[in-house]
Each structure stands twice: as C-alpha cells, then as structure tokens.
C-alpha cells in the first residue's frame, strides 16, 4: 500500500486549489437545555476537496458527530439550534435550502454511514427493500431496475450471493455484513460526498480491517470524497489524506496525515498521540496520560478549552481563545504558541 | 519480564480444561436441542503478581472465562484451582468465604454502579457483607480506598451520575479493592473510556498492582493496551485458546495464523507504517459457537489451512503444544 503516502501528500498539495465539493464556514451549533445552552460546535470551518478523505478525530463530546449532523440538519431542532455558519455544497448553502431539497440531498448526493449498523437499519424491512428505497426515491427507478441495482451494490460491497440475500432481514447478517449493507445504502445514489461516523467502531479489529480495505477499494473505483469520523488515531493514519482534530467543539489542528503524525503542533494532538501505548520495541514504564477531564461546554468559549489540561498553557490561554494559526500551507493549529508576533518578540 | 513474575513464581490460579456450555432449548416442549459452547476446553495458569492478558474478538468466550474464574457461572466441566482448591466444585458456603479474595472490575462503569447508592455506600457494601467492621471503621476504610484510587474523600456522599466515566471506573476499582483481594478479573476495564482517560486508569491499575501485589486477569480486545500491561497473553477464538505466550514473544513472533491476522489488523497510529503494512485480511465471519467447525475451530477462515489444504485442519482438533519455550499454540501447521 505504498500508494497511500504518495497519494496523501499529492492530494493535499494538488487539490488545495481545486474547487471544494463541500465547504463549511464558521458553523455553530448549540443545544438548548433546561440548564442553559450547551455549545457543542463553536465555529467549525473546513473544506473537502473532490476525491479526498478527510479524517475527523476527537474524543466523545468534542463535537465531531454534531458537526456532521448539522451539515444536513439531522439534529432534532429544538433542542438543537444552528446559530450561524454556511455549508457550501453544489453552489447552495445547505443551511438555507428548504426541507424538500434537503431530503433530495440526504442519501442522494451526500451519503451517510452511521456507527451502529444494528440500530440504523430497520429490523422489519428486508435489506433489499432498504437498499432499493433510496434508488426509488432519489433516482426514480422502477422496482425491477432498483432490485437489479441493489444486487449490484451488495456485490460491490463484497456480500456473496447478493441477489438471494436481498430477501434477508438485518438480523440475519453479522455485524460486519450489516455495516457492508449500510455502505451499500450510502453508495446507492452515487454520492459526491460520503460521511462515515465511527463506521468501524462497533466492529472487531479483523472485521474493521475488512471494512477499511473495502472503503479504500471503493474510493479507487468510485472516487467520491469521504469524511471519516473516528476517535481512533490508528485508523485515520491508515486511510486519511488530511486530518482535523477536534476538541471542545472546535477544530484545534488541521494537517495532512503525514504532518500530523510527524510534527503535531497543537498540545492536545501531541498529548493524544503520546497517550497511545507503543506498538513495537520496549514498552513504556508508564503511559502518558492527559490530566483532567473534557471541557464543560455550557457557555460560549471565553478561553482556550484545552488550557486547564495543557502543559504549555500561559495567562493568555486562560483569557482569550486562540484563532487557527497557519503553520504550513496545509497545517493549522489553534494555539497561542503559534502566534508569530509573540514568538518573534 | 517484570520483577514481580520472577519474585513469586507460584501459580495463584490454575484453570484446567474449563468448559462452559449454555443449553439451547427449542420446540413446543422446550427440549434441549444443543449447546452454545462459549468456552470449550481452556487451560492456563496465572502466577502470583502476574498479569495475564486474555484477548480475542467479541463472542470468543473471553468474558465468560473471566466470569467462570470467579464462579459467576458454574462450569460444565473442568477445574478452576485457586491456590490449591478447586473452586468449581466448592459448596456455596465455602465459596462465599473465598469470594473476598477474588474481585472483578467491569466494563461499563455506568451500569455496574447502583445509581441510587452513594459512592460511600457502594464501596462499603463488600465490607458490610464480608467483614465485621463497625460503621466508623468502614468509613475510615472507604476514605482510605478513595485515596488509593485518586478520588477526593469529599466525594463520599455523592452519587454515581455526578462523576465522569473515568472517575466512575475509579469507584469500581475502589470497590474491588475493599476486601484486599489477591486476584482481580478486569473485564474490558477501559473499553468504555476515551483515549486520554484510558491511560489514567491503566496507570492506576499498574500502580495498585505494584503497591498491593495484585494478580490480574486482564480481558480486553485492545491489543495495544494488552501489550502495555500484560506479562503473558492468551489469544482466544471461538471458545478455545489459540496461542499463549509471554508478551514479548507473542507480539514479536506470533506463531498461530489467527494471532498473526489479529495483530496485523490492529491499526497503528503512524501513516508511514500503515502505508507499508502487509495485512492478513481474514475473510468471512466467526462461525456460531453452537455449531463450531470440525477439526480446528479456525479452519473456516485460516489462510494457512486454505493454502496448504491440509486435511488435519478440517478433521482433527489441533493439539496444544509448546512450540518454543513458554510459547504454546493450538495449530497443526504453525512452525
């Protein structure tokens, strides 16, 4: 798989100037609860180039899933409220288009794969019905054609004797197989963008390896852009071109995959990489841990959310939330340590 | 090898040919029609002060093994020797006297703590059941336990929902330590925690082991964490142990084809390594433990069996053999 590294550096350099398929600007989502507003997403901006695989990494509560759900307004509103931002896709702002148009895009031009394949498939319909649904809704295929296409899709995702298995129900499939069905549904309408939210988290490692190989394969064949959300730094290292690291509802670091692992700039990224046990050589005497806990997001961010847990935090970090500083043409870090004026002075 | 293993070579726990079968009932009269062979002939030992890692994928029987070791299930066959007593056949009252010496830490710190009990009551419960301490003594002991797991003594009257996942797991650990056990079965203790919190809990477990001389059976599907904490590692598949070896040997030169596939599937947080890795991708799924394959249980997915097409793999269950000093495999073909 030597292709992987060559590709990632090329993709980030070459495609930087191409028109992005998806561009998110300053997205802010809050949840209105009885105890006040929880600021889950605080000004997230990123863009997705055609054919790119963008990894989004973060721990629970960092806002990675809420960000993606906000893009297609998949959140229950209320309690969720998208306070500001634009989501540019296909010349439109997805946050402004009406419900009908949004329905046409969900599962059409933008496909979704969710974490738990058991709860995201409907247990009372056959797998065939569920794959045919988007084909009939979005592409207007008749039943026979939809069935034919559904069988092709199941075959594409590596399910043996596909046309027979269309009649089976989700419980007749194993976890890995179900996730393949989810992928088939997401791919049904030939999406431009595929969003995978913790798509392999519920799976065993050997099955995870199968699904990752499948995604790599499908990407070569179909060329869609993918957003891959995960908490697993290992998975991202293997498949992503670029990576956004999220913390406290913000992107704190944004880099090509090579830069991120070679030269992480944000103290949170550094700490996160250090907490992982070694995979070869002598093992560490003690694991490096990040002291403290995830930030409380009730209230707008007044300071750097990582400051209470950060080794290099200074006064400014506790008073002002840093902007994203550019470190290299691709890499950006949301940390005062990157402030050139201070470094020079 | 850490010094703990050398200093005390005596075996604290010796499991011999342990089998746990769950009956399947079906039909109009709910007749027994078969067995789910969750654990099917597992043998291993754990030395005092040692950590044995037990790894495998979901459904391989690792948690069932862990529970059987504490006799939370009654074994179908086999022996679980704790020191030199077979606890698998101990009468209930004698078993109860043994319980304080073996404890468990559960996966989900949310589900394993009673939401209506205060932290103090949760940690003191084993003391009330198994000791004759007065209320004052119990309170002192609870405070001491909270110190040990790095929680503030002020938390004693709070309820579990007021804590984060990592803190809840610390409460579970304090409860497990209350009776000064020898053996602790840790069943996926960090699986429900975030990466940055996992390290805190693993460090705590290691500190406690050094300080109190604990013996751990560490059940996990996270191979990189097992590599960090375990002295020896057993790899399970479909109710059987496939390979058992010291940590170093298992990770540096795995001999069983399943171990090899499992290790190669673990993602490594380094794009350069990931780009050049040769993965053994297993095809298919784990067979049902109600109807395991004949011969070697791994034969339906084994790349080596497929390549060589050796008849033994599909007909004869492989023998448990020592392929190198301290490294055991159950495979006809491993070299």
Interface residues (C-beta under 8 A of the other chain):
Chain A: X1 X2 X3 X4 X5 X8 X59 X60 X174 X175 X176 X177 X204 X205 X206 X207 X208 X209 X210 X212 X213 X231 X232 X233 X234 X235 X236 X237 X238 X257 X258 X261 X271 X272 X273 X275 X276 X277 X278 X279 X280 X283 X284 X286 X287 X288 X289 X290 X291 X293 X294
Chain B: X57 X58 X164 X166 X194 X195 X196 X197 X198 X199 X200 X202 X203 X206 X221 X223 X224 X225 X227 X228 X247 X251 X261 X262 X264 X265 X266 X267 X268 X269 X270 X271 X272 X273 X274 X275 X276 X277 X279 X281 X282 X283 X285 X286
